[in-house]
Amino acid sequence: MNYDAAFKNIDDTLWKDAGCGSELDYIEQTSWILFLKYLDDLEKENKSAAELSNKTYAPILSNEFSWETWAAPKKADGSLDYNAAKTGDDLKDFVNTELFPYLKSFKSVANDANTLEYKIGQIFSEISNKLQSGYSLREVINKVNELQFLSNEEKHELSSLYEDKIKNMGNAGRNGGEYYTPRPLIQAITQVVNPVIGDKVYDGAVGSAGFLCEAYSHILNSKELSATEFQQLQTSTLYGKEKKSLAYVIGTMNMILHGIEAPNILHGNTLGENIADIQEKDRVDVVLANPPFGGKERAEVQQNFPVATSETAYLFLQHFIKMLKVGGRCGIVIKNTFLSNTDNASVALRKQLLEECNLHSILDLPGGAFTGTGVKTVVLFFDKGTPTKKVWYYQLNVGRNMGKTNPLNQKDMAEFVELAKSHEEGDNSWVIDVADINKDTYDLTVNNPNTVEEVDSRTPQEIIAEIEQLDAKASKALKAIKELL
């Protein structure tokens, strides 16, 4: 079927409903309905697998709350039974007063936070049905009911469309960098850090879970995984935490659409944890993240960190360094001003990074790399446990102005990914020796030594003559305009 058209029809219906006023609402409402349809298809798969093994399958949801009972009852021929399907106020009342309370209850009765049952309870504790018209709700349910999650191809197409919705949500306002990191950048960072099966991969600012989804795909396609390794990838490889409710729901749904059945994402403030309490058992092998920057954390949160600062990204950087095992690898997006700011926190963090970690690579991104925000950013790549001796810089030059119509693409990132393996030097890449940097400031400003400034070789007389020529042309143009008037 045409999934793209189905998504557009869903958005059209949501746009007409008084309860949905933004792209944020569209994706939130689409997410919970998609999730329940996904759950129905997953139940069917599990039931079929159980029957093939001559086992009895116990469904997660009781019959009255199953998709085929309340959302899509069927006739004998398999078509939707419109007479039996709730609609209007009956549907809205059922969803608001019966379905949501039932699904929320899973959080308190689930035995383990890593189970799908717990995720159901967590998701439906964070959101609510915003559609004010039960008839609009029925239209959306009917459209979602046409979607299928039964094959890998279907899941891949749905995940691509869902990411487009996340991108549109970011482009619609100030949430661009918060919810959506450009996929080509995520892919490049993941390729350079190279998570493998057996690694524990972590993002403490998970957002829409782009990094965890890409890490999953990267590991899945890295080699032929055994059944045990695939189970390990599914259940004990990818971990995240997210502070905001909507982002938590979106990230969970995004991972599910990418094939991760019960995502290990926790809802909570990563920075609320005192990093002194992080133990060896908590540590991870890989950190991939684009933490929020520009935020201002309260004084009590700052007390959780040795270097006190209100800048959110600097707190996350301290958290990530602490979370890494010795030998662990990190790729993190941060504002480029981190490399040069002279405040005490910036200097102290650069010193810590260089002394406790091997900051082996810095990727300098052009303005416009993040659509919807003009903030200049860099990506820091470092390994924990050995001090930095040399830093390889790569200045990405895409040769065009970037924005919504000219976003970052995989071709743009190809040379960086290739050269990052050898730290080859060239017009856009160079190496600095840490022994040569100022030990008072630890300044790491991006300063491409290969950039040649154009020198104006004209004599003063030639410059004056050119100015006179331009003045004469301007006078002639003004005279022509006056004659026309």
C-alpha positions in Angstrom: 0.0 0.0 0.0 1.0 3.7 -0.3 2.2 4.3 3.3 3.2 7.9 2.4 -0.3 8.7 1.4 -1.7 7.1 4.5 0.5 9.3 6.7 -0.5 12.4 4.8 -4.2 11.5 5.3 -3.6 11.0 9.0 -2.0 14.4 9.3 -4.9 16.0 7.3 -7.4 14.5 9.8 -5.4 15.6 12.8 -5.1 19.1 11.3 -8.8 19.5 11.2 -9.3 18.4 14.9 -9.5 21.2 17.4 -7.3 19.3 19.9 -4.2 19.1 17.6 -2.5 22.4 16.8 1.0 21.6 15.8 3.4 19.1 14.3 4.2 18.0 17.9 0.6 17.1 18.4 0.5 15.2 15.1 3.4 12.9 15.8 2.3 12.4 19.4 -1.2 11.3 18.5 0.0 9.2 15.5 2.5 7.6 17.8 0.2 6.1 20.4 -2.2 4.8 17.8 0.6 3.3 15.7 2.0 1.7 18.8 -1.3 -0.1 19.5 -1.5 -1.3 15.9 2.1 -2.5 16.1 1.3 -4.3 19.3 -1.6 -6.1 17.6 0.6 -7.3 14.8 3.3 -8.4 17.3 0.7 -10.4 19.2 -0.3 -12.1 16.0 3.3 -13.0 15.2 3.9 -14.3 18.7 0.7 -16.4 18.6 1.6 -17.9 15.3 5.1 -18.8 16.5 3.7 -20.4 19.6 1.2 -22.5 17.6 4.0 -23.7 15.4 5.8 -24.9 18.5 2.7 -26.4 20.0 2.7 -23.9 22.8 -0.1 -21.9 24.3 0.2 -18.1 23.8 -1.0 -15.8 26.5 -1.7 -12.4 24.9 -0.4 -9.2 26.6 -3.7 -7.3 26.3 -7.0 -8.7 27.5 -9.6 -9.3 24.8 -11.8 -6.2 25.3 -8.7 -4.0 24.9 -7.2 -5.7 21.9 -7.0 -3.8 18.7 -9.4 -6.1 16.9 -12.1 -5.7 19.6 -12.3 -1.9 20.0 -10.4 -0.4 17.0 -10.9 -2.8 14.1 -13.6 -5.5 14.6 -13.9 -7.6 11.5 -16.6 -9.4 9.6 -16.4 -13.0 8.7 -14.7 -12.1 5.4 -12.0 -10.1 7.2 -13.2 -6.6 6.3 -13.7 -3.9 8.9 -17.1 -4.2 10.6 -18.2 -0.6 10.7 -21.4 -1.4 12.6 -19.5 -3.0 15.5 -16.7 -0.4 15.5 -17.1 2.4 18.1 -17.1 5.9 16.8 -18.0 9.5 17.9 -18.4 10.1 21.6 -18.6 6.4 22.3 -15.1 5.9 20.9 -13.7 8.9 22.6 -15.1 8.0 26.0 -13.9 4.5 25.7 -10.4 5.6 24.9 -10.2 8.3 27.6 -11.9 6.5 30.5 -11.2 2.8 29.9 -8.4 2.2 27.4 -5.8 4.7 28.7 -6.3 3.8 32.4 -6.0 0.1 31.5 -2.8 0.6 29.6 -1.3 2.9 32.2 -1.8 0.2 34.8 0.8 -2.0 33.1 3.6 0.1 34.6 2.6 -0.8 38.2 2.0 -4.6 37.6 5.0 -5.3 35.2 7.7 -7.4 36.9 10.6 -5.8 35.0 11.3 -2.3 33.6 12.8 -3.9 30.5 9.7 -5.8 29.5 7.3 -4.7 26.8 4.5 -4.6 29.4 6.4 -2.0 31.4 7.0 0.0 28.2 3.2 0.0 27.5 2.5 1.4 31.0 5.3 4.0 30.7 4.1 5.3 27.3 0.5 5.6 28.3 1.4 7.3 31.5 3.2 10.0 29.6 0.6 11.0 26.9 -3.2 11.4 26.5 -5.6 11.4 23.7 -5.9 14.9 22.4 -8.4 14.4 19.6 -11.6 16.2 20.6 -13.7 14.5 18.0 -14.5 10.8 18.2 -15.2 10.9 14.5 -11.7 12.2 13.7 -10.3 9.6 16.0 -12.2 6.9 14.1 -10.7 8.2 10.8 -7.2 8.1 12.1 -7.7 4.6 13.5 -9.1 3.4 10.2 -6.0 4.8 8.3 -3.5 3.3 10.8 -5.4 -0.1 10.6 -4.4 -0.2 6.9 -0.7 -0.2 7.9 1.2 -3.5 8.5 4.2 -4.3 10.6 4.5 -7.9 9.6 7.6 -7.8 7.3 11.0 -6.2 7.6 10.3 -4.3 4.4 7.1 -2.8 5.9 8.8 -1.9 9.2 11.6 -0.2 7.2 9.2 1.9 5.2 7.2 2.8 8.2 10.4 3.8 10.1 11.6 6.0 7.3 8.2 7.8 7.2 8.2 8.2 10.9 11.6 9.8 10.8 10.4 12.2 8.1 7.6 13.2 10.6 10.2 13.8 13.3 12.3 15.9 10.9 9.2 17.9 9.9 8.4 18.4 13.6 11.9 19.8 14.1 11.8 22.0 11.0 8.4 23.4 12.1 9.9 25.3 15.0 12.6 25.7 17.6 12.7 21.9 18.2 15.0 21.1 15.3 18.2 20.3 17.1 16.3 18.9 20.1 14.4 16.1 18.3 16.2 15.6 15.1 19.9 15.2 14.4 20.5 14.8 10.6 20.6 11.1 9.8 23.8 11.4 7.6 25.6 12.9 10.6 24.4 10.2 12.9 25.5 7.5 10.5 28.9 9.1 10.1 29.5 9.4 13.9 28.3 5.8 14.4 30.6 4.5 11.6 33.6 6.3 13.2 32.9 5.1 16.8 32.0 1.6 15.4 29.9 -0.1 18.1 30.1 -3.9 17.8 28.1 -6.8 19.3 29.1 -7.2 23.0 29.3 -3.4 23.4 26.9 -1.6 25.7 25.8 1.5 23.8 24.3 4.5 25.7 22.7 7.9 24.9 21.7 9.8 28.0 19.9 12.5 26.0 18.0 10.2 23.7 15.6 12.5 22.0 14.0 10.7 19.1 16.6 7.8 19.6 18.3 8.4 16.2 21.7 7.3 17.6 20.4 4.1 19.2 18.4 3.2 16.0 21.5 3.7 13.9 23.7 1.8 16.4 21.2 -1.1 16.1 21.3 -1.1 12.3 25.1 -0.7 12.3 25.6 -3.7 14.5 22.9 -5.8 12.8 24.5 -5.3 9.4 28.1 -5.6 10.6 28.1 -9.4 10.4 25.9 -12.5 10.4 24.6 -12.5 14.0 23.9 -15.8 15.8 20.5 -16.2 17.5 22.2 -15.5 20.9 23.9 -12.4 19.5 20.7 -11.1 18.0 18.9 -11.6 21.4 21.8 -9.7 23.0 21.4 -6.9 20.5 17.7 -6.7 21.2 17.8 -6.8 25.0 21.2 -5.8 26.5 23.0 -3.6 24.0 21.2 -0.3 23.6 20.3 2.0 26.5 19.0 5.5 26.9 17.4 8.1 29.1 15.1 11.0 28.2 13.8 13.8 30.3 10.9 15.0 28.2 7.7 13.0 28.0 7.0 13.5 24.3 10.6 12.8 23.3 10.5 9.7 25.4 7.4 8.4 23.6 8.8 9.3 20.1 12.1 7.7 20.9 10.5 4.5 22.1 8.2 4.3 19.0 11.1 5.1 16.7 13.2 2.2 18.1 10.2 -0.2 17.9 9.7 0.8 14.2 13.4 0.0 13.6 12.9 -3.5 15.0 13.8 -3.2 18.7 10.8 -4.8 20.4 11.2 -3.5 24.0 13.6 -0.5 24.0 15.7 0.1 27.1 14.8 3.8 27.4 14.1 5.3 30.8 12.1 8.4 31.4 13.9 10.7 33.7 16.5 13.5 34.0 20.0 12.1 33.4 21.5 15.2 35.0 19.5 14.6 38.2 21.9 11.7 39.1 25.1 12.6 41.0 27.9 11.3 38.9 29.8 10.3 42.1 27.2 7.5 42.5 28.0 6.0 39.1 29.6 2.6 39.7 31.6 0.2 37.5 28.5 -1.9 36.8 26.7 1.1 35.4 29.4 1.9 32.9 29.2 1.5 29.1 31.5 0.8 26.2 30.1 3.4 23.7 28.4 6.8 24.1 26.7 8.4 21.1 24.8 11.6 21.7 23.7 15.1 20.7 22.8 16.5 24.2 20.8 19.7 24.4 22.8 22.9 24.7 21.9 26.3 25.9 19.8 25.0 28.7 20.1 26.3 32.2 20.1 23.7 35.0 19.2 24.6 38.6 21.8 25.0 41.3 20.8 21.7 43.0 21.4 19.8 39.7 24.8 21.5 39.2 25.8 20.1 42.6 25.8 16.6 41.0 29.0 17.5 39.0 32.6 18.4 40.0 32.7 21.3 37.4 29.7 23.5 38.3 28.0 25.1 35.3 24.5 25.9 34.2 25.3 24.9 30.6 23.4 21.7 30.0 25.8 20.3 27.4 28.8 20.7 29.7 27.0 18.7 32.4 26.2 16.0 29.9 29.9 15.9 28.9 30.9 15.2 32.5 28.3 12.6 32.8 29.4 10.8 29.6 33.0 10.7 30.6 32.1 9.2 34.0 29.7 6.7 32.3 32.4 5.3 30.0 34.5 2.3 30.9 38.2 2.6 30.6 38.8 2.1 26.8 35.2 3.2 26.1 34.5 5.3 23.0 32.4 8.4 22.5 31.1 10.6 19.7 29.2 13.7 21.0 27.9 16.8 19.3 28.6 20.1 21.1 28.6 23.8 20.3 31.9 24.9 18.7 32.3 27.6 21.4 33.2 24.8 23.8 36.6 24.7 22.1 37.4 28.4 22.8 35.3 29.7 25.7 37.5 31.2 28.4 35.1 30.8 31.4 36.4 28.5 34.2 34.0 25.6 33.4 35.0 25.5 29.7 38.7 25.6 30.5 38.4 22.9 33.3 36.4 20.6 31.0 38.9 20.9 28.1 41.7 20.1 30.6 39.8 17.1 31.9 39.0 15.8 28.4 42.6 16.1 27.3 44.1 14.6 30.5 41.6 11.7 31.1 40.7 10.9 27.5 42.3 10.6 24.1 40.4 13.3 22.1 41.6 11.9 18.8 39.3 13.6 16.4 37.2 16.8 16.1 34.7 17.2 13.2 33.9 20.9 12.5 30.4 21.2 11.0 29.3 24.1 8.7 26.5 26.5 9.8 23.1 25.1 8.7 24.1 21.5 9.4 21.2 21.4 11.8 18.1 22.7 10.0 16.0 25.0 12.1 19.0 26.3 14.1 22.0 28.5 13.1 24.2 27.2 15.9 27.7 26.1 14.8 28.6 22.7 16.2 31.5 20.3 16.3 31.7 16.6 17.0 34.2 15.3 19.6 35.5 11.8 19.3 37.4 10.4 22.3 38.4 7.2 24.1 38.6 7.2 27.8 41.7 6.2 29.8 44.7 7.6 28.1 45.7 11.3 27.8 45.5 13.1 24.4 48.8 13.6 22.5 47.5 14.7 19.1 44.2 15.9 17.8 43.1 15.4 14.2 40.7 18.0 12.9 38.4 17.8 9.9 36.6 20.8 8.6 33.5 19.8 6.7 33.2 21.9 3.6 30.1 21.0 1.5 30.5 23.8 -1.0 26.9 25.1 -0.7 24.6 27.0 1.7 22.8 24.5 3.8 19.2 24.5 5.0 15.8 22.8 4.7 16.2 22.5 0.9 19.9 21.6 1.0 20.3 19.4 4.0 23.4 17.4 4.9 23.7 14.1 2.9 25.7 10.9 3.0 28.0 12.1 0.2 28.9 15.1 2.2 30.2 12.9 5.0 32.0 10.2 2.9 35.5 11.8 2.9 35.4 12.5 6.7 34.4 8.9 7.4 37.2 7.5 5.2 39.9 9.9 6.4 39.0 9.4 10.1 40.4 5.9 9.8 43.9 7.1 9.1 43.8 10.7 10.2 45.2 11.7 6.9 46.0 15.4 6.5 44.8 17.5 3.6 43.2 20.8 2.6 40.4 20.2 5.1 42.2 18.2 7.7 45.2 18.8 10.0 46.8 17.6 13.3 47.8 19.6 16.3 50.2 18.5 19.1 48.7 18.9 22.5 52.2 19.7 23.9 52.0 22.9 21.9 48.7 24.3 23.2 48.4 26.9 25.9 48.2 25.1 29.3 46.4 28.1 30.9 43.5 28.1 28.5 43.6 24.6 26.8 42.2 26.4 23.7 41.2 24.0 21.0 39.7 26.5 18.5 39.3 25.2 14.9 42.0 27.0 13.0 42.7 25.4 9.6 46.4 26.1 8.8 45.7 25.3 5.1 43.3 28.2 4.6 45.0 30.9 2.5 43.6 34.3 2.9 43.3 36.3 -0.3 45.7 39.3 -0.4 44.6 42.4 -2.2 47.6 43.2 -4.4 46.2 46.3 -6.0 48.1 49.6 -5.5 46.3 52.6 -3.8 46.0 54.3 -7.2 44.3 51.2 -8.7 41.8 51.0 -5.8 41.0 54.8 -6.2 40.5 54.4 -9.9 38.1 51.5 -9.4 36.1 53.5 -6.8 35.9 56.4 -9.3 34.6 54.0 -12.0 32.0 52.6 -9.7 30.9 56.2 -8.7 30.6 57.1 -12.3 28.4 54.1 -13.1 26.2 54.8 -10.1 25.7 58.5 -11.1 24.8 57.4 -14.6 22.2 54.9 -13.3 20.6 57.5 -11.0 20.4 60.0 -13.9 18.6 57.4 -16.1 16.1 56.7 -13.3 15.4 60.4 -12.9 14.7 60.8 -16.6 12.3 57.9 -16.4 10.4 59.6 -13.6 
